[in-house]
Amino acid sequence: MTDDDMWSEDSIDSLISERYYSDFTDRMKKIAEGMTPQKNESAFRRFSPFKLNLENV
């Protein structure tokens, strides 16, 4: 393996990805913890699983 092979664009991208992966996931977890889930009430009323008739399927 030569230096050119070792420092190709793919190798550099892979190393950068490995280096910052945990920082990225930690940041995404912090963002997700700060959000509150919002339910779409009209969708819940429209697709009520307890009103489905599965006998005729």
Backbone as JSON, one array per atom type, in Angstrom:
{
  "sequence": "MTDDDMWSEDSIDSLISERYYSDFTDRMKKIAEGMTPQKNESAFRRFSPFKLNLENV",
  "N": [[0.85, -1.18, 0.0], [0.64, 2.12, -0.9], [1.43, 5.6, -0.16], [-0.33, 7.15, -1.6], [-2.49, 5.43, -1.94], [-3.26, 5.12, 0.69], [-4.16, 7.63, 1.51], [-6.43, 8.31, 0.02], [-9.46, 9.83, -1.28], [-11.69, 8.38, -0.4], [-10.66, 6.99, 1.81], [-10.01, 9.1, 3.51], [-12.55, 10.26, 3.91], [-13.78, 8.12, 5.22], [-12.27, 7.94, 7.59], [-12.81, 10.43, 8.76], [-15.53, 10.18, 9.16], [-15.62, 8.06, 11.03], [-14.29, 9.31, 13.11], [-15.95, 11.44, 13.96], [-18.42, 10.31, 14.45], [-19.53, 9.53, 16.97], [-19.78, 12.01, 18.22], [-21.66, 13.2, 16.57], [-23.91, 11.49, 16.91], [-24.38, 11.87, 19.64], [-25.08, 14.58, 19.64], [-27.43, 14.51, 18.1], [-29.05, 12.97, 19.78], [-29.34, 14.73, 21.96], [-30.78, 16.77, 20.72], [-33.1, 15.36, 20.07], [-34.06, 14.71, 22.62], [-34.88, 17.18, 23.49], [-37.15, 17.7, 22.06], [-40.73, 17.53, 21.81], [-43.17, 15.03, 21.38], [-45.69, 15.33, 18.9], [-48.96, 14.64, 18.29], [-50.92, 13.83, 15.49], [-54.04, 14.49, 15.53], [-56.25, 14.19, 13.8], [-55.4, 12.17, 12.12], [-55.22, 10.05, 13.91], [-57.91, 9.71, 14.59], [-58.96, 9.02, 12.11], [-57.69, 6.62, 11.32], [-58.34, 4.44, 13.18], [-57.33, 1.72, 14.97], [-58.94, -0.05, 16.37], [-61.37, -0.05, 15.18], [-61.17, -1.35, 12.82], [-62.16, -3.75, 10.41], [-61.21, -6.82, 10.21], [-62.0, -9.3, 9.51], [-63.01, -9.77, 6.96], [-60.88, -9.75, 5.29]],
  "CA": [[0.0, 0.0, 0.0], [1.44, 3.34, -1.0], [0.82, 6.77, 0.49], [-1.46, 7.59, -2.41], [-3.61, 4.55, -1.63], [-3.65, 5.32, 2.08], [-4.82, 8.91, 1.7], [-7.39, 8.59, -1.04], [-10.65, 10.53, -0.79], [-12.53, 7.42, 0.34], [-10.03, 6.73, 3.11], [-10.14, 10.31, 4.33], [-13.95, 10.35, 4.3], [-14.05, 7.07, 6.19], [-11.65, 8.31, 8.86], [-13.56, 11.56, 9.31], [-16.81, 9.63, 9.62], [-15.36, 7.32, 12.26], [-13.84, 10.23, 14.15], [-17.02, 12.32, 14.45], [-19.69, 9.59, 14.55], [-20.08, 9.59, 18.33], [-20.18, 13.4, 18.47], [-22.89, 13.42, 15.83], [-25.02, 10.79, 17.55], [-24.66, 12.56, 20.91], [-25.8, 15.82, 19.33], [-28.79, 14.16, 17.66], [-29.79, 12.54, 20.96], [-29.7, 15.93, 22.72], [-31.84, 17.44, 19.98], [-34.31, 14.54, 20.19], [-34.56, 14.82, 23.99], [-35.49, 18.49, 23.65], [-38.4, 17.78, 21.3], [-41.89, 16.84, 22.36], [-43.95, 14.42, 20.3], [-46.98, 15.95, 18.61], [-49.83, 13.7, 17.6], [-51.85, 14.35, 14.5], [-55.31, 13.97, 16.04], [-57.14, 13.77, 12.71], [-54.92, 10.88, 11.64], [-55.59, 9.05, 14.9], [-59.34, 9.44, 14.46], [-59.24, 8.43, 10.8], [-57.18, 5.26, 11.25], [-58.48, 3.83, 14.49], [-57.1, 0.28, 14.8], [-59.98, -0.85, 17.01], [-62.56, -0.04, 14.33], [-60.89, -2.07, 11.59], [-62.84, -5.01, 10.23], [-60.21, -7.69, 9.62], [-62.59, -10.62, 9.21], [-63.29, -9.88, 5.54], [-59.63, -9.58, 4.52]],
  "C": [[0.9, 1.24, 0.0], [0.73, 4.49, -0.27], [-0.39, 7.27, -0.28], [-2.7, 6.74, -2.13], [-4.15, 4.84, -0.22], [-4.45, 6.6, 2.27], [-5.7, 9.28, 0.52], [-8.61, 9.28, -0.43], [-11.56, 9.61, 0.03], [-11.97, 7.14, 1.72], [-10.2, 7.92, 4.04], [-11.58, 10.46, 4.81], [-14.31, 9.33, 5.36], [-13.48, 7.42, 7.57], [-12.39, 9.46, 9.53], [-14.89, 11.08, 9.87], [-16.64, 8.89, 10.94], [-15.02, 8.26, 13.42], [-15.0, 11.0, 14.77], [-18.36, 11.62, 14.62], [-20.31, 9.73, 15.94], [-20.52, 11.01, 18.68], [-21.51, 13.7, 17.79], [-24.08, 12.74, 16.5], [-25.38, 11.42, 18.89], [-25.45, 13.84, 20.67], [-27.24, 15.54, 18.9], [-29.65, 13.69, 18.83], [-30.22, 13.73, 21.81], [-30.83, 16.69, 22.05], [-33.15, 16.69, 20.15], [-34.9, 14.63, 21.6], [-35.27, 16.16, 24.21], [-36.82, 18.63, 22.93], [-39.52, 17.06, 22.04], [-42.69, 16.24, 21.21], [-45.3, 15.11, 20.14], [-47.8, 14.98, 17.79], [-50.72, 14.44, 16.61], [-53.21, 13.74, 14.83], [-56.23, 13.5, 14.92], [-56.7, 12.43, 12.15], [-55.28, 9.77, 12.62], [-57.08, 8.71, 14.8], [-59.65, 8.69, 13.18], [-58.82, 6.96, 10.74], [-57.19, 4.62, 12.63], [-58.32, 2.31, 14.35], [-58.2, -0.58, 15.41], [-61.27, -0.89, 16.18], [-62.34, -0.78, 13.01], [-61.63, -3.4, 11.56], [-61.89, -5.93, 9.48], [-60.75, -9.06, 9.24], [-62.79, -10.83, 7.73], [-62.02, -9.79, 4.68], [-59.16, -10.9, 3.99]]
}
